Amino acid sequence: MKREMDFIDEPFGLRGQDVRDTAVLVEFPADGDAPATQVWIMHPERCMESRVLNAVGLGKTQPLAIRQLRASILCARLWSKYILDNDELPLEERVRAVLRINERIFRRCHKEKPFKT
């Protein structure tokens, strides 16, 4: 199965430095003795923001763009669940981390026109 990966330094509506600072390191295990592959990916919540801005700000409403937007919402939700379920951090830190994500989304929805549409 062919896969395609986009490398975007500064997605529409986001600051490049913020995208880099919030990126998540994902590790893909390898077969046998080969080392695992590590890849930095965009934070799921930032990805969702980018998809909203693409749809509203750039008018990307083709079926693929809408499927990507819907998938990004699910990914952001599952990321929050992953944080809350991760016992490596104290419960207070996990809850605060998810609240920060939700507060950021709320602020953008409240203040920025593309998120109000």
N, C-alpha and C positions, 0 to 999 in steps of 0.2 A: 504494500500500500504506500503510495506516495504521500509525503507530508510537505507542507510549505511553512516556512517560518519567516516572519517579518522582523526586521531589525530597524526600529524607529527610535531615534535619539530623543525627540521631543514631540510626542503625540499632540494632535490638535487640542488646545485648551489646557494643556498641562505644562508645567515647567520641567525641563530636562533634568535639572539637579534634583528635584523632588522625586522624579521617576527613578533616578539612579539611587537616591538615598533610601527609598522604600522597597527596592527590588528584593525579591525572595530567592534564596539559593535553593535549587532543586537538584537532588542527586539521583541519577539513574544507575542502578546496579548493573554491572557487566557480567558476562558469562565467564566462568572459570577464574583464572588468575588475573585477568585484565582489570585495570583500575576502573572504578566507577566514573561516570561522566557527570560533571557538575555544570549546571547552566543557571545563569541569573535570569529570572523572569519578572515581568512587571507585576507589582502588587495587585492582587485580585480586585481590590476596591478601586485602585487607580485605573485598572483596565475597564471596569464598569463605567467610571466617569468618562473615560475616553470614548466608549461606545455610545453613551448618551449624547455627548457633544458631537460625535460624528453624525448621528441620526438627526439631531435638531439643528446644530450649527452648520453642518455641511450638507444637510439634506440627503444623507445616505440612508435611504429607506427601502432599498432593494431587499428581496427575500433573504439573501445571505446576510446582509447587514442587520436585519431584524433578528435573525437566528443567533447571530453573534452577540447582539445586545441581550437577548433573553438568556443565553448561556453565561454571559458575564454576570448577570444578576444572581444566577444560581451559584456560580463560582464564588462570588463575594459572600453570599450567605453561608456556603459551606466553609469558607475560610474563617468566618467568625465562629462557626461551630467548632472547627478544628482548634482554634485558639482556646475557646472555653473548655474543651475536652482535654487539653494538653496538661497533664499533671506535673510536667517539669517546672512549671512556674506556680507561685502561690496564687490561690483563687483571686485575691484582690487585684493582682497584676493582670490576670487574664481578663477579668471583668472590665478593668480600666482600659485595657487595650481595645476591646470591642466597643466600649462606649466612645473612645476617641474616634474610631472609624465611623460610627453612627453619627457622632456630632459633626464630623467633617462633611458627611453627606447632607445632613440637615442644613448646615450653614450654606452649602453650595445651592441647595434647593431653595432656600429662603432668599438668598441674595442675588443669584445669577439667573438672568432671563432664560437661557437655554434649559435650565433644570426645572423651570416653572411651567413649561409648555406641556 
